[in-house]
């Protein structure tokens, strides 16, 4: 079924039928996906490059974790702010602002003279990503109001994550091995420019909702919770799990979460009303997203370090070694987008999580120094399962809220996912640093990830609707 024409005709006011109209109807999807692709590519492309970056800029293991996690920490921390700004000021305006910030900070990363400068530039890059992602789902929701076209759009949006995840390690390895690690960031520049051109030409202006307050205290609580949790997990690798600073950071992170919930209960215009937060469908699907990102990105990060430090792989060979895991995400995203209209979302999410658990469990059981061939099937199962569940969980979240809270719901879902990514990377790095060896730390990390996938499968069975709800509220 072809895509429905964008709501409002897009920025160009296209209404013609035929091939030209079909191209115009696809243009909002291409514009939005270009921005999302750039954001997700930056999560995965850096994994094979950070060991080389660390050597070139004389960064410690903790510094390497911050180069990876500083971006994810700010990304996760400010997603709720990005969603609230989109609902208040217009999602297209905030989306384009995020693309500008992301593109400029990518250039700063490329020319970083030191590890400290690179970490700061990555923090700003994460802020740009936080402005891009909430608006991406909200813009697709507005552009494709017809349920079947919207389902297909969400599936292709999810496939962008798969394509970016697939291209990231391989492209990163190729760039590092040929023109140098700085091109890992320079590659964002043409993508950012193309995204701005497509968005300004083909995506309709979004309505402003002046009644939507930003709720600064709640936003600060989210930022504090994510920053404290990530910092505590990162520092655990250097200081140890029982260090007072690490324990204090974890305790303060919990207090920040409590403060957010209290603020949302008392605020006259909360970022997300408590009835929505109490929704088992919305909150359950958001936690599922946290758990599968925790398992998948923890696997990619720890495997990248293990392949290069333990097995002596080059950056390019590491990208090739990881390709079976991330390549499956492309196929799974497209397949799940097609199946979701027939099966509903619950079977996709549960099946995907069980496959992910099987994959990471198989890796953990493969031994301390398994032959690479034994790891291919576990990586493929994990990559396929994660991406297979993404479409269903995305549709579940976006279908659980009214249109006026589309940006906030998208922000909540992506916040929990990025918290999962940040904690997966931080915990994985800490387990590598504190284990008796890379092999032990890696197997422990994979076992923890497998448990996270099993928990996500059980949660999805209880929280994700068996059949897709009508989209009138989405």
C-alpha positions in Angstrom: 0.0 0.0 0.0 1.5 3.4 -0.9 2.0 6.0 1.7 -0.8 8.4 2.4 -0.1 12.0 1.5 1.5 14.0 4.3 -0.9 15.8 6.6 -1.2 19.4 5.5 0.4 18.6 2.2 3.9 18.9 3.5 5.8 22.1 3.2 5.4 22.1 -0.5 1.7 21.5 -0.4 1.9 18.5 -2.7 -1.4 17.0 -3.6 -0.9 15.4 -7.0 -1.3 11.7 -7.7 1.0 9.4 -9.6 4.8 9.0 -9.4 5.5 12.6 -8.5 2.9 12.5 -5.7 4.4 9.3 -4.4 7.8 10.8 -4.3 6.5 13.8 -2.4 4.6 11.6 0.0 7.9 9.7 0.7 9.9 13.0 1.2 8.9 13.6 4.8 9.9 10.1 5.7 13.3 10.5 4.0 13.8 13.8 5.7 13.0 12.5 9.2 14.9 9.3 8.7 18.0 11.2 7.5 18.2 12.9 10.9 17.5 9.8 12.8 20.0 7.8 10.8 22.7 10.4 11.7 22.0 10.1 15.4 22.0 6.3 15.5 25.0 6.0 13.3 26.9 8.1 15.8 26.1 5.7 18.5 27.5 2.6 16.7 30.2 4.1 14.4 32.3 5.2 17.4 32.5 1.8 19.0 35.3 0.4 16.7 37.0 3.8 16.6 37.3 4.6 20.4 40.4 2.3 20.9 42.2 4.2 18.2 40.9 7.5 19.4 42.1 6.6 22.9 45.6 5.8 21.7 45.8 8.9 19.5 44.6 11.3 22.2 46.1 9.4 25.2 42.8 8.6 26.9 42.3 6.1 29.7 39.7 3.4 29.7 37.4 5.7 31.7 38.1 8.5 29.2 37.2 6.1 26.4 33.9 5.3 28.2 33.2 9.0 28.5 33.8 9.6 24.7 31.1 7.0 24.1 28.9 7.6 27.0 29.1 11.4 27.3 27.1 11.6 24.0 24.6 9.0 25.2 24.3 10.6 28.6 23.3 14.0 27.3 21.2 12.5 24.6 19.2 10.5 27.2 19.1 13.3 29.7 17.7 16.0 27.4 15.3 13.9 25.4 12.3 14.9 27.6 13.4 18.5 27.2 13.5 18.0 23.4 10.1 16.5 23.4 8.6 19.3 25.5 10.2 21.9 23.4 8.8 20.2 20.2 5.3 20.1 21.6 5.5 23.8 22.7 7.4 25.4 19.9 6.6 23.1 17.0 8.3 19.8 16.3 9.7 20.8 12.9 11.4 23.9 14.3 13.0 22.0 17.1 14.0 19.1 14.9 15.8 21.4 12.5 17.5 23.2 15.4 18.8 19.8 16.6 20.2 19.0 13.2 22.1 22.3 13.1 23.6 21.7 16.6 24.4 18.1 15.8 26.1 18.9 12.5 28.2 21.8 13.9 29.3 19.8 17.0 30.2 16.8 14.7 32.7 19.1 13.0 34.1 20.1 16.4 34.5 16.4 17.3 36.4 15.9 14.0 39.0 18.5 14.8 39.3 17.8 18.5 42.9 18.4 19.7 42.6 16.4 23.0 40.4 13.8 24.7 38.9 16.5 27.0 37.9 18.6 24.0 36.4 15.6 22.3 34.3 14.7 25.3 32.9 18.2 25.5 32.1 18.2 21.8 30.4 14.9 22.2 28.3 16.3 25.0 27.0 19.1 22.7 26.5 16.5 19.9 24.3 14.6 22.4 22.2 17.7 23.0 21.6 18.0 19.2 20.5 14.4 19.1 18.1 15.0 22.0 16.4 17.7 19.9 16.2 15.5 16.8 14.8 12.2 18.0 11.5 13.2 19.8 10.4 15.3 16.8 11.2 12.5 14.3 8.4 10.3 15.6 6.0 13.2 16.1 6.6 14.5 12.6 6.0 11.0 11.1 2.8 10.7 13.2 1.5 14.0 11.7 2.7 13.3 8.2 1.0 9.8 7.9 -2.3 9.9 9.7 -3.7 6.8 8.0 -3.0 3.7 10.3 -1.5 1.4 7.6 0.8 4.1 6.2 1.8 5.2 9.7 2.7 1.6 10.7 4.8 1.3 7.6 6.5 4.6 8.3 7.3 3.5 11.9 8.7 0.3 10.5 11.0 2.1 8.0 11.9 4.6 10.8 13.0 1.5 12.8 14.9 0.1 9.8 16.9 3.3 9.8 18.2 2.3 13.2 19.0 -1.1 11.7 20.8 0.3 8.7 22.7 2.8 10.9 23.6 0.1 13.4 24.7 -2.2 10.5 26.7 0.5 8.8 28.3 1.9 11.9 30.9 -0.6 13.0 31.8 -1.6 9.4 32.0 2.0 8.2 33.8 3.1 11.3 36.4 0.4 10.8 36.8 1.3 7.1 37.2 5.0 7.8 39.6 4.5 10.8 41.8 2.1 8.7 42.0 4.3 5.7 41.5 8.1 6.2 41.6 8.2 10.0 39.2 8.3 12.9 38.3 12.0 12.4 36.2 11.0 9.4 33.9 9.1 11.7 32.5 12.6 12.6 33.0 14.4 9.3 30.7 12.0 7.6 27.8 13.6 9.5 28.2 16.9 7.8 26.7 16.0 4.3 24.0 14.0 6.0 23.0 17.0 8.2 22.9 19.4 5.3 20.7 17.0 3.2 18.4 16.5 6.2 17.9 20.3 6.6 17.2 20.8 2.9 14.6 17.9 2.8 12.9 19.0 6.0 12.6 22.6 5.1 11.2 21.8 1.7 8.9 18.8 2.3 7.9 18.6 6.0 4.9 20.7 7.1 5.3 23.3 9.8 4.2 21.9 13.2 1.6 23.6 15.4 2.8 25.4 18.5 1.1 24.7 21.8 1.8 27.6 24.1 -0.1 25.9 26.9 2.5 23.2 27.2 4.9 24.4 29.9 8.5 23.1 29.8 8.4 22.1 33.5 12.0 23.0 34.3 12.3 21.2 37.6 11.1 17.9 36.1 13.6 18.3 33.2 16.4 19.0 35.6 15.5 15.9 37.6 15.7 13.7 34.5 19.1 15.2 33.5 20.4 14.7 37.0 19.2 11.1 37.2 20.8 10.1 33.9 24.1 12.0 34.6 24.5 10.6 38.1 23.7 7.0 37.0 26.0 7.1 34.0 28.9 8.7 36.0 28.5 6.2 38.8 28.7 3.2 36.5 31.6 4.7 34.5 33.6 5.4 37.7 32.9 1.9 39.1 35.4 0.5 36.7 38.1 2.8 38.1 37.1 3.1 41.8 35.4 -0.2 42.4 31.7 -0.9 43.1 31.9 -0.2 46.9 33.6 3.2 46.5 31.6 5.9 48.5 31.5 8.2 45.4 30.0 5.4 43.3 27.4 4.4 45.9 26.6 8.1 46.5 26.1 8.6 42.7 23.7 5.7 42.5 21.8 6.8 45.6 21.4 10.4 44.2 20.3 9.0 40.9 17.4 7.2 42.7 16.5 10.4 44.6 16.4 12.3 41.3 13.9 9.8 39.8 11.8 10.1 42.9 12.0 13.9 42.6 10.8 13.7 39.0 7.8 11.6 40.0 6.9 13.9 42.8 7.2 17.0 40.6 5.0 15.4 37.9 2.4 14.7 40.6 2.4 18.3 41.8 2.9 20.3 38.6 0.0 22.1 37.0 1.3 21.4 33.5 3.5 18.2 33.8 5.8 17.0 31.1 3.8 13.8 31.1 0.6 13.7 33.1 0.5 11.0 35.8 -2.4 9.1 34.2 -0.2 8.6 31.1 2.8 7.6 33.3 0.6 5.1 35.1 -0.4 3.5 31.9 0.9 0.0 31.9 1.1 0.0 28.1 3.2 3.2 27.9 5.5 2.7 30.9 5.9 -1.0 30.2 6.9 -0.5 26.6 9.3 2.2 27.6 11.0 -0.1 30.1 11.2 -2.8 27.4 13.1 -0.3 25.3 15.5 0.4 28.1 16.2 -3.3 28.6 16.8 -4.2 24.9 19.1 -1.2 24.4 21.0 -2.2 27.5 21.7 -5.6 26.2 22.4 -4.8 22.6 24.7 -1.7 23.0 26.4 -3.3 26.0 27.2 -6.2 23.7 28.5 -4.1 20.8 30.7 -2.0 23.1 32.3 -4.8 25.1 32.7 -7.0 22.0 34.5 -4.2 20.2 37.0 -3.7 23.0 37.5 -7.5 23.4 38.0 -8.1 19.7 40.7 -5.4 19.5 42.4 -5.9 22.9 42.1 -9.6 23.3 42.2 -10.9 19.8 44.3 -8.1 18.2 41.8 -7.2 15.5 42.2 -4.0 13.6 39.3 -1.5 13.6 38.2 -2.7 10.1 38.3 -6.3 11.1 36.4 -5.5 14.3 33.7 -3.9 12.2 33.5 -7.0 10.0 33.4 -9.2 13.0 30.4 -7.4 14.4 28.6 -7.2 11.1 26.6 -10.4 11.6 25.0 -8.8 14.7 24.1 -5.5 13.3 23.3 -6.6 9.7 20.4 -8.6 10.9 18.8 -5.4 12.3 18.0 -4.2 8.7 16.1 -7.4 7.8 14.3 -7.6 11.1 13.1 -4.0 11.0 11.6 -4.3 7.5 10.0 -7.7 8.4 8.5 -6.6 11.6 7.0 -3.5 10.0 5.1 -5.7 7.6 4.1 -8.4 10.1 2.9 -5.9 12.8 -0.3 -5.1 10.8 -1.2 -8.9 10.9 0.0 -10.0 14.2 -0.2 -7.0 16.5 2.7 -5.8 18.5 3.0 -8.3 21.4 4.2 -11.3 19.4 6.9 -9.3 17.8 8.3 -7.8 21.0 8.1 -11.1 23.0 9.7 -13.1 20.2 12.4 -10.6 19.6 13.3 -10.4 23.3 13.5 -14.2 23.6 15.8 -14.4 20.6 18.0 -11.7 22.1 18.2 -13.6 25.4 19.1 -16.8 23.5 21.9 -14.9 21.6 23.6 -13.3 24.6 23.1 -16.5 26.7 24.8 -18.5 23.9 27.7 -16.1 23.9 28.1 -16.3 27.7 28.0 -20.1 27.5 30.5 -20.3 24.6 33.6 -20.4 26.9 36.3 -18.0 27.9 38.0 -17.9 24.5 35.6 -19.3 21.9 36.4 -19.5 18.2 34.9 -16.6 16.3 32.7 -19.0 14.3 30.8 -20.0 17.5 29.9 -16.3 18.1 28.2 -15.6 14.7 24.9 -17.3 15.5 24.5 -15.6 18.9 25.3 -12.2 17.4 22.8 -12.7 14.6 20.1 -13.8 17.1 20.7 -10.8 19.3 20.7 -8.3 16.4 17.6 -9.8 14.8 15.7 -10.0 18.1 16.4 -6.4 19.2 15.4 -4.9 15.9 12.4 -7.2 15.5 11.0 -5.8 18.8 11.7 -2.2 18.1 8.8 -1.6 15.6 6.2 -3.2 18.0 7.4 -1.3 21.0 7.5 2.0 19.1 4.0 1.6 17.8 2.8 0.6 21.3 4.2 3.8 22.9 2.9 6.1 20.2 -0.5 4.5 20.2 -0.9 5.0 24.0 -1.1 8.8 24.0 -3.1 11.6 22.4 -1.5 13.7 19.6 -0.8 16.6 21.9 1.6 14.5 23.8 3.3 12.8 20.9 6.6 14.5 21.3 6.6 13.8 25.1 5.8 10.1 24.6 8.5 9.8 21.9 10.9 11.5 24.3 10.0 9.2 27.2 10.5 6.1 25.0 13.8 7.3 23.6 15.0 8.5 27.0 14.6 5.1 28.5 16.2 3.5 25.5 19.3 5.8 25.7 19.5 5.2 29.5 19.7 1.6 28.6 22.4 2.2 26.1 24.4 4.4 28.5 24.1 1.9 31.4 24.9 -1.0 29.1 28.1 0.6 27.9 29.1 1.9 31.4 28.4 -1.4 33.1 30.1 -3.4 30.3 33.2 -1.3 30.5 33.3 -1.5 34.3 32.9 -5.3 34.2 35.8 -5.5 31.7 37.9 -3.3 34.0 37.2 -5.1 37.2 37.1 -8.7 36.0 40.0 -11.1 36.3 40.4 -10.8 32.5 38.6 -9.5 29.4 37.2 -12.9 28.8 35.6 -13.1 32.3 34.3 -9.6 32.1 32.9 -10.1 28.6 31.0 -13.3 29.6 29.6 -11.7 32.7 28.4 -8.7 30.6 26.7 -11.1 28.1 25.0 -13.0 30.9 23.6 -9.8 32.4 22.4 -8.7 29.0 20.6 -12.1 28.5 18.8 -11.6 31.8 17.8 -8.1 30.7 16.3 -9.6 27.5 14.4 -12.2 29.5 13.0 -9.6 31.8 11.9 -7.6 28.7 10.1 -10.6 27.3 8.1 -11.1 30.5 7.3 -7.4 30.7 6.2 -7.3 27.1 3.8 -10.2 27.6 2.1 -8.3 30.4 2.2 -4.8 29.1 2.1 -4.8 25.3 -1.5 -5.2 23.9 -2.2 -8.4 22.2 -3.9 -6.5 19.3 -3.1 -3.1 18.1 -5.4 -0.4 19.4 -7.2 2.0 17.2 -5.1 4.9 16.3 -7.5 7.6 17.2 -5.5 8.5 20.2 -2.2 8.4 18.5 
